Amino acid sequence: MELFCLEADPVRTRPDDDGVLQSLLTTEESCLPQGSYLKCAQKDIQPFMRRMVATWMLE
């Protein structure tokens, strides 16, 4: 049986706690993809295409 948000245990740390941010930064460092990730994952997409999408998303 799956618990709904209201049934789950409450979060025991404050969102403004520095420990939360430090934990997220540490986790991020260990989960970063390799620099060549996009070269092997999307061979048909060229860098100029990614630039167009990024520009479009920023607008």
N, C-alpha and C positions, 0 to 999 in steps of 0.2 A: 504494500500500500504506500502510495506517495504522499508526503506531507505537503500541505499548502504553506504559503509564506506565513500565515497567521499561526500555524501550528508548530512551526520550527522554533528552535531555541533562539532567543534574542541575541544580537551581536553584543559581545562582551567588551569591545573596545570602542573608544570614541573615534569618529572620523578625523578629528584634528590631531590625533595622537601621532607623534613623530615616528613611533615604532611601526605604525601601519605603512607609512611612506617608505621607510627604510626596507621593510620586508618586500614591498612591491618592487623597489629598485633592484634589490638583490635577485629576486625571481626573474625580473626582466633581463638582467645580465646573463643568466644561465639559459635563457630561452631565445636568445637572438639568433636569427637565421644566418647562414653563411653569406658572404658578399656575392657569391656567384649563384645564389639561389634562383634568381629570375632567369638567368641564362639557361639553366637546365629545366626549369619548370614551364616556361613559356617561350619556346624556341621561335614561334611565329610572330611574336610581339617584339617590335623594335623599340629602342629607347625614345625615339621621337613620338611614338604612339603613347607611351607612358606619360611623357611630358604633356601631351594634349589632354589626356584624361585628368592629370593632376591640376592643370590650369582650369579645366572645366569645373572640377570639384571645388576649387578655391573661389570661383565666382559666385 
